[in-house]
């Protein structure tokens, strides 16, 4: 018999969460390798060495002509402002590596690629890099982009090192040991920013974040940190990054009554701040904090070119580009190599390339599996060194090394990420220019070093007594979790027996809920609204849909008469269709 002691009816709103897209690359700009890489770094790194048999250690190499390192960095798209520091830092690293004799007796080749901050562009680039047999890849920059390509890269057995992925939990499992990152996780940065906000005396905080891995993941760590420090989150709604207007978002933020606003964004954050200014909630009216995703040096000029001081007083955090514990030579050397270029994530990008090269040198092989196996080892527990040349010499003498790089003591945890986060607290001055005012260090608890042990028992997840409930099931991929749960005995172990009501569509699911045939179900909201409108008690206990996608079909003659075209902004199209009958598919 069905047990309704938990609730009368349950419904799950279930759909997709999408990653923001950006403009693409072209073959000429994104496929540079060898000579193109050397043109931006060093004349003597223009190609890999012709002598592929210079020593025995290179005989196991993945690429016969020497180590072939690829990049998957945002030359275009929403993070294109990071392109110069990320790409040029890798160029500088290749210059330094080859100036010290290369890796395993041959120069390193650099094969460049654009991520575009777009999953489609990134996947196309990865396909090309794999075809060109790169041994390792530096990138991607955005956590969401890495999420779209990590399986393709790591299942191909290629080492990946990101200089700027910060989403908590990324790559801690399922990557077969091929994924690494030199930027600390947001489970360190989010508490750091919360510490700054609370330390400044603000306790009612609104969080405005992208609806992607970066924004949602940052919030998952930031909000508990604020609560633990005695603060209150008064607003926290992710937004669609490709939105063309943020007026409604800003109005909701203002209505929540915050004394500080935290923005977790990429370049669209500028438009969001502009909307805040227009509604009387700009940096002069309320304290605004930002994260590394939009931490450009001259943010004020981007917000208002005629009045860059508009950004004065804004604050934020970012992984330190020149930490006090970092290699002393790097800030000056990078400034000389890349004059007037922002430094954000430059140290982390440099370190990714150096670590890959040192891992290959320590392995005596350019084979990517051998490189991955040495990445953690060369970052900790050995004799300290801070340049490729010095570390390479130690390896040649038979020493274990501990590379403390441009971004500081990396000391990878076993999962391939730093155990310490060193952050710059910055503030925008009267000219709207970023100035670093403080350095914070946050240590990992170390819990991520090893996989979590198997639970001793079901514990609190188990019901006190056996319960039988009914749910809708369909012969489709949407019901796959249900079938796996049943087949693997996951429900049975929790004293729960599920009876499947076979359905073929969302409306049938809604009907099963309405009739009482099903106790709970997974459905999308447009099938749930009619139940609510008819007074049926429906409890939503999980929501993963952040925004909807739809097509509007318009009669061709009506479109021509009213100036509606297929490529126009959807909001303009909707305004033109106001008070008309439309079909939404």
C-alpha positions in Angstrom: 0.0 0.0 0.0 1.1 3.5 -0.6 2.3 5.5 2.4 1.4 9.2 2.4 2.8 10.1 5.8 5.6 12.1 4.2 3.5 14.3 1.9 0.6 14.1 -0.4 2.3 14.6 -3.7 5.8 15.4 -4.7 7.0 16.7 -8.0 10.4 17.3 -9.3 11.2 20.1 -11.7 13.8 18.6 -13.9 15.5 20.0 -17.0 18.9 21.2 -18.3 21.3 23.8 -17.1 23.2 25.4 -19.9 26.7 27.0 -20.2 26.9 30.4 -21.7 28.1 30.5 -25.3 30.4 33.1 -26.9 31.8 33.8 -30.4 34.0 31.2 -32.0 37.5 31.0 -33.4 39.0 30.6 -36.8 41.5 28.1 -38.1 44.2 30.7 -38.7 44.1 32.2 -35.2 43.6 29.1 -33.1 45.7 26.5 -34.7 49.1 28.1 -34.4 51.8 25.6 -33.5 55.5 25.5 -33.5 56.6 28.7 -35.2 53.5 30.8 -34.2 54.1 29.8 -30.6 57.8 30.8 -30.8 56.9 34.1 -32.4 55.2 35.2 -29.2 57.8 33.7 -26.9 61.3 33.2 -28.3 63.0 32.8 -31.6 64.8 29.6 -30.5 61.5 27.9 -29.6 60.1 28.0 -33.1 60.0 24.3 -33.6 60.8 21.0 -31.9 64.2 19.7 -32.3 65.0 17.6 -35.4 67.2 15.4 -33.2 64.5 13.1 -31.7 67.1 10.6 -30.5 69.3 13.0 -28.5 69.1 10.7 -25.5 67.5 7.5 -24.4 65.1 9.2 -22.1 63.1 10.5 -25.1 62.5 7.1 -26.6 59.3 6.7 -24.7 58.0 10.1 -25.7 54.3 10.4 -26.8 55.4 12.6 -29.7 58.6 11.5 -31.6 59.8 15.1 -32.2 59.7 16.1 -28.5 57.1 17.3 -26.0 54.1 18.8 -27.7 52.2 21.0 -25.4 48.7 22.4 -26.4 46.7 25.3 -25.1 42.9 25.6 -24.7 42.6 29.2 -23.6 40.1 32.0 -24.3 41.4 33.9 -27.3 37.8 34.9 -27.9 34.5 34.9 -26.0 33.4 36.0 -22.5 36.9 35.5 -20.9 38.9 36.9 -23.8 40.2 39.6 -21.4 42.2 36.8 -19.8 43.8 35.8 -23.0 46.9 37.9 -22.9 48.1 36.9 -19.3 47.2 33.3 -19.8 48.6 32.8 -23.3 51.7 35.0 -22.9 52.6 33.3 -19.6 52.7 29.9 -21.4 54.8 31.5 -24.2 57.2 32.7 -21.5 57.4 29.3 -19.9 58.2 27.6 -23.3 60.9 30.2 -23.8 62.4 29.4 -20.4 62.1 25.7 -20.8 63.8 25.6 -24.2 66.5 28.1 -23.1 67.4 25.5 -20.4 67.7 22.7 -23.1 64.1 21.7 -23.5 62.6 18.4 -22.2 64.2 15.0 -22.6 66.8 16.4 -25.0 64.5 18.3 -27.3 62.7 21.6 -27.6 59.1 21.8 -26.6 56.5 22.5 -29.3 53.5 24.7 -28.5 50.2 24.0 -30.3 47.7 26.8 -29.5 44.0 26.5 -29.4 41.0 28.8 -28.5 38.4 27.7 -26.0 36.1 30.6 -26.9 34.4 30.3 -23.5 32.0 28.1 -25.6 31.6 24.3 -25.3 31.2 23.9 -29.0 34.4 25.9 -29.8 36.3 24.2 -27.0 35.3 20.7 -28.2 36.3 21.4 -31.8 39.6 22.7 -30.5 40.2 19.7 -28.3 39.5 17.4 -31.3 42.1 19.2 -33.3 44.7 19.1 -30.5 44.2 15.4 -30.0 44.5 14.9 -33.7 47.8 16.8 -33.6 48.9 14.4 -30.8 49.6 16.9 -28.1 51.1 15.3 -24.9 49.4 17.7 -22.5 47.0 20.7 -22.6 47.1 23.9 -20.6 43.5 25.0 -20.1 40.6 25.5 -20.1 40.1 28.9 -18.3 36.4 28.5 -17.4 35.3 25.7 -15.1 32.2 25.2 -17.2 34.3 24.8 -20.3 36.6 22.2 -18.7 33.4 20.4 -17.6 32.4 20.1 -21.2 35.8 18.7 -22.4 37.5 17.0 -19.4 36.1 13.6 -20.2 37.2 13.8 -23.9 40.7 14.9 -22.9 41.3 12.5 -20.0 39.7 9.4 -21.6 42.2 10.1 -24.5 44.9 9.7 -21.9 46.1 13.3 -22.2 47.3 15.4 -19.2 45.3 18.6 -18.6 46.3 21.5 -16.4 44.1 24.5 -15.9 45.5 27.7 -14.6 42.1 29.3 -13.7 39.5 26.6 -13.0 38.2 27.3 -9.5 34.8 25.4 -9.3 34.9 23.2 -6.2 35.1 19.5 -6.8 36.1 19.7 -10.4 38.4 16.9 -11.4 38.4 15.3 -7.9 37.1 12.0 -9.4 36.5 10.4 -12.8 39.5 12.0 -14.6 41.7 8.9 -14.2 44.4 11.1 -12.7 45.0 13.2 -15.8 43.4 16.5 -14.6 45.3 19.2 -12.6 44.9 22.8 -11.7 47.2 25.4 -10.3 44.4 27.8 -9.3 43.0 27.0 -5.9 39.4 25.8 -5.6 36.5 28.0 -4.7 36.0 26.0 -1.6 39.0 28.2 -0.5 38.3 31.4 -2.4 34.6 31.7 -1.4 35.4 31.7 2.4 38.2 34.2 1.7 35.7 36.6 0.1 33.1 36.0 2.8 35.8 36.8 5.3 36.4 40.1 3.5 32.7 41.0 3.3 32.0 40.2 6.9 35.2 41.9 8.0 34.1 45.1 6.4 31.0 45.0 8.5 28.4 43.9 6.0 25.9 41.3 7.2 22.9 41.4 4.8 24.4 40.2 1.5 22.9 39.8 -2.0 24.6 37.3 -4.3 24.2 37.7 -8.0 25.8 34.9 -10.0 26.0 33.2 -13.3 23.9 30.1 -13.8 26.9 27.9 -14.6 29.5 25.7 -12.9 31.5 28.8 -11.8 28.6 30.9 -10.4 26.6 28.1 -8.8 29.7 26.4 -7.5 31.0 29.6 -5.9 27.7 30.2 -4.2 27.6 26.7 -2.8 30.7 27.6 -0.8 30.2 31.3 -0.3 26.7 31.3 1.3 27.5 28.8 4.1 30.7 30.8 4.9 28.6 34.0 5.3 26.1 32.2 7.4 28.9 30.7 9.6 30.2 34.2 10.1 26.9 35.5 11.4 25.7 37.1 8.1 22.5 36.6 6.2 22.0 36.0 2.4 19.1 38.2 1.5 19.1 37.4 -2.3 20.7 34.5 -4.3 19.2 33.8 -7.7 21.5 32.7 -10.6 20.9 34.5 -13.9 21.3 33.4 -17.5 24.7 34.7 -18.6 23.5 35.5 -22.1 20.7 37.8 -20.8 20.4 41.0 -22.8 18.9 43.0 -19.9 19.6 42.8 -16.2 16.9 45.4 -15.1 14.7 42.8 -13.5 17.6 41.1 -11.7 18.8 44.4 -10.3 15.2 45.4 -9.2 14.9 42.1 -7.3 18.3 42.7 -5.7 17.4 46.2 -4.5 14.1 44.9 -3.2 15.9 42.4 -1.0 17.4 45.2 1.0 21.1 44.3 1.1 23.9 46.3 2.6 26.4 44.7 0.2 26.2 42.9 -3.2 28.5 40.2 -4.4 28.7 39.7 -8.2 30.0 36.3 -9.5 30.3 37.0 -13.2 32.4 37.2 -16.4 32.3 40.2 -18.8 28.5 40.5 -18.6 29.0 41.7 -15.0 29.9 45.1 -16.5 26.4 45.4 -18.0 24.9 44.2 -14.7 26.8 47.0 -12.8 25.7 49.5 -15.4 22.1 48.5 -14.7 22.7 48.9 -11.0 24.0 52.4 -11.6 20.9 53.3 -13.6 18.7 52.1 -10.8 20.5 54.1 -8.1 22.4 51.1 -6.7 25.9 51.7 -8.1 29.2 51.5 -6.3 28.6 54.9 -4.8 25.3 53.8 -3.3 26.0 50.3 -2.1 29.2 48.3 -1.4 29.9 45.9 -4.4 32.3 43.0 -4.4 33.3 41.0 -7.4 35.3 37.8 -8.0 38.2 36.8 -10.3 35.8 36.2 -13.2 35.6 39.9 -14.0 38.7 41.3 -12.1 40.1 43.3 -14.9 42.6 46.1 -14.1 40.6 49.1 -15.4 37.1 48.1 -14.6 35.9 51.7 -14.1 36.5 52.5 -17.8 34.5 49.5 -18.9 31.6 50.5 -16.7 31.7 54.2 -17.8 34.4 55.3 -20.2 33.6 59.0 -19.5 33.7 58.4 -15.7 36.0 55.5 -14.7 35.8 56.7 -11.1 32.4 55.1 -11.0 34.1 51.9 -9.8 35.9 53.5 -6.9 35.4 51.6 -3.7 34.5 48.3 -5.3 36.4 45.3 -3.8 37.1 41.7 -4.6 39.4 38.7 -4.5 41.5 36.8 -7.0 44.2 34.1 -6.8 47.4 36.0 -6.3 49.5 36.7 -9.4 52.5 37.7 -7.4 52.2 36.1 -3.9 54.8 36.9 -1.3 55.7 33.2 -1.3 56.0 33.0 -5.1 59.2 32.8 -7.2 60.8 36.2 -6.7 61.9 36.5 -10.3 58.5 36.1 -11.9 56.7 39.5 -11.5 59.6 41.4 -13.1 60.4 38.8 -15.7 56.7 38.7 -16.9 56.5 42.5 -16.9 59.5 42.6 -19.2 58.2 39.7 -21.4 54.7 41.1 -21.6 54.7 44.9 -20.9 51.5 46.5 -19.8 49.6 43.2 -19.8 47.4 42.3 -16.8 48.9 39.7 -14.5 45.7 37.9 -13.4 46.3 34.1 -13.6 49.6 34.6 -15.3 51.6 32.9 -12.5 49.2 30.0 -12.5 49.4 29.6 -16.3 53.2 29.8 -16.2 53.3 27.1 -13.5 51.0 24.7 -15.4 53.5 24.7 -18.4 56.5 24.4 -16.1 55.0 21.5 -14.1 54.1 19.6 -17.2 57.7 20.0 -18.5 59.2 19.0 -15.1 56.9 15.9 -14.9 58.0 14.8 -18.3 61.7 15.4 -17.4 61.2 13.5 -14.1 59.5 10.6 -15.9 62.2 10.6 -18.6 59.3 10.3 -21.1 56.9 12.6 -23.0 54.2 10.0 -22.8 51.2 11.7 -21.2 50.4 8.8 -18.8 54.0 9.1 -17.5 53.7 12.9 -17.2 50.4 12.6 -15.3 52.0 10.1 -12.9 54.7 12.6 -12.0 52.7 15.8 -11.7 51.9 15.6 -8.0 55.4 14.3 -7.2 57.3 17.2 -8.7 55.1 19.7 -6.8 55.9 18.5 -3.2 58.0 16.6 -0.7 61.3 17.1 -2.4 64.2 19.5 -2.7 62.8 23.0 -3.3 63.4 24.8 -6.6 61.7 27.7 -8.4 62.9 27.7 -12.0 62.8 25.1 -14.7 66.5 25.2 -15.1 67.3 24.6 -11.4 64.7 21.9 -11.0 65.9 20.1 -14.2 69.4 20.1 -12.8 68.2 18.6 -9.6 66.4 15.9 -11.5 69.5 15.1 -13.5 71.4 14.6 -10.2 68.8 12.1 -9.1 67.0 14.3 -6.6 63.3 14.4 -5.9 62.1 18.0 -6.4 59.5 20.3 -4.9 58.6 23.0 -7.4 57.6 26.2 -5.7 56.6 28.3 -8.6 55.4 31.7 -9.7 52.1 31.2 -7.9 53.8 30.0 -4.7 54.1 26.6 -3.0 51.8 24.5 -5.1 52.0 21.3 -3.1 49.3 19.4 -5.0 46.9 17.4 -3.0 46.5 13.8 -4.3 43.6 15.0 -6.5 45.8 17.4 -8.4 44.9 20.8 -6.9 46.7 23.2 -4.5 46.1 22.6 -0.9 46.6 26.3 -0.1 44.8 29.3 -1.6 46.7 32.6 -1.7 44.5 35.5 -2.6 44.8 39.1 -3.4 42.2 41.4 -1.9 41.9 44.4 -4.3 40.0 47.7 -4.3 39.3 50.1 -7.2 40.9 53.5 -6.6 39.5 57.0 -7.4 40.5 56.4 -11.1 38.7 53.1 -11.3 41.9 51.2 -11.4 42.5 47.9 -9.5 44.9 48.1 -6.6 46.0 45.2 -4.4 45.5 46.0 -0.7 46.0 42.7 1.1 47.0 39.1 0.7 45.0 36.3 2.3 46.0 32.6 2.7 43.4 29.9 3.2 44.4 26.3 3.9 42.5 23.2 2.6 41.2 20.9 5.3 42.9 18.1 3.3 39.7 16.2 2.9 40.1 16.2 -0.8 43.4 14.4 -0.7 41.9 11.0 -0.8 38.6 9.6 -2.0 36.0 9.6 0.7 35.7 6.2 2.5 32.8 4.0 1.9 30.0 4.8 4.3 29.7 2.3 7.2 26.0 2.2 6.7 22.9 3.9 5.3 22.4 5.8 8.6 20.0 8.8 8.4 19.1 8.1 4.8 17.2 4.9 5.8 13.5 5.1 6.7 12.6 3.7 10.2 10.2 1.1 8.6 9.6 -0.3 5.2 7.6 2.2 2.9 6.2 1.7 -0.5 5.7 4.6 -2.8 4.8 5.0 -6.5 6.5 7.1 -9.1 6.3 7.5 -12.8 8.8 5.6 -15.0 9.3 5.8 -18.8 11.4 3.8 -21.3 13.7 6.8 -21.8 17.0 8.3 -20.7 15.1 10.6 -18.3 14.1 7.6 -16.2 17.6 6.1 -16.2 18.4 7.2 -12.6 15.2 5.5 -11.4 16.1 2.2 -13.1 19.6 2.2 -11.8 18.4 3.0 -8.3 16.0 0.0 -8.4 18.4 -2.4 -10.1 21.3 -1.6 -7.7 19.1 -1.9 -4.6 19.6 1.7 -3.5 16.0 2.2 -2.6 15.7 -1.2 -0.9 18.7 -0.4 1.3 16.8 2.6 2.5 13.6 0.7 3.4 11.9 2.2 0.3 10.1 0.1 -2.3 9.2 1.9 -5.6 6.2 0.9 -7.7 6.6 2.2 -11.3 3.7 3.7 -13.1 4.5 3.5 -16.8 4.0 6.8 -18.6 4.9 8.2 -22.0 4.9 12.0 -21.6 5.1 14.9 -19.2 1.3 15.5 -19.3 0.7 11.8 -18.5 3.0 12.3 -15.5 1.0 15.3 -14.4 -2.2 13.2 -14.8 -0.7 10.4 -12.7 0.0 12.9 -9.9 -3.4 14.5 -10.1 -5.2 11.1 -9.9 -3.1 9.9 -7.0 -1.7 7.1 -9.1 1.8 8.4 -8.5 3.1 9.8 -5.2 6.0 11.7 -6.8 7.5 12.2 -10.2 10.1 14.1 -12.2 8.5 16.7 -14.5 9.1 20.1 -16.0 7.3 23.1 -14.6 4.9 23.8 -17.5 3.3 20.4 -16.8 3.1 21.2 -13.0 1.5 24.7 -13.3 -1.9 23.3 -14.4 -1.9 21.2 -11.2 -1.3 24.2 -9.1 -3.9 26.3 -11.0 -6.5 23.6 -10.2 -5.8 23.7 -6.5 -3.8 20.4 -6.3 -1.3 20.3 -3.5 2.1 19.8 -5.2 5.4 20.1 -3.3 8.5 21.0 -5.3 11.6 19.5 -3.5 14.2 20.0 -6.2 14.7 22.4 -9.0 17.5 22.3 -11.6 15.8 24.3 -14.4 17.3 27.8 -14.3 15.8 29.2 -17.5 13.7 27.9 -20.4 14.4 27.7 -24.1 11.7 28.0 -26.7 11.0 28.8 -30.4 8.2 31.2 -31.5 6.6 30.4 -34.8 5.2 33.5 -36.6 3.3 33.7 -39.8 5.6 34.9 -42.6 3.2 37.6 -43.8 2.7 38.9 -40.2 6.5 38.9 -39.6 7.1 40.9 -42.8 4.4 43.4 -41.9 5.7 43.9 -38.4 9.5 43.9 -39.0 10.1 40.6 -37.3 13.2 38.7 -38.5 14.6 35.4 -37.5 17.8 36.9 -36.2 16.4 39.8 -34.1 16.6 40.0 -30.3 13.9 37.8 -28.8 12.7 40.6 -26.5 12.1 42.9 -29.4 10.3 40.1 -31.2 8.1 39.5 -28.1 7.2 43.2 -27.9 6.2 43.1 -31.6 4.0 40.1 -30.8 2.3 41.8 -27.8 -1.5 41.2 -27.8 -1.3 38.6 -30.6 -1.8 34.9 -30.7 1.4 32.9 -30.9 2.3 29.2 -30.8 5.2 28.4 -28.5 7.1 25.1 -29.2 
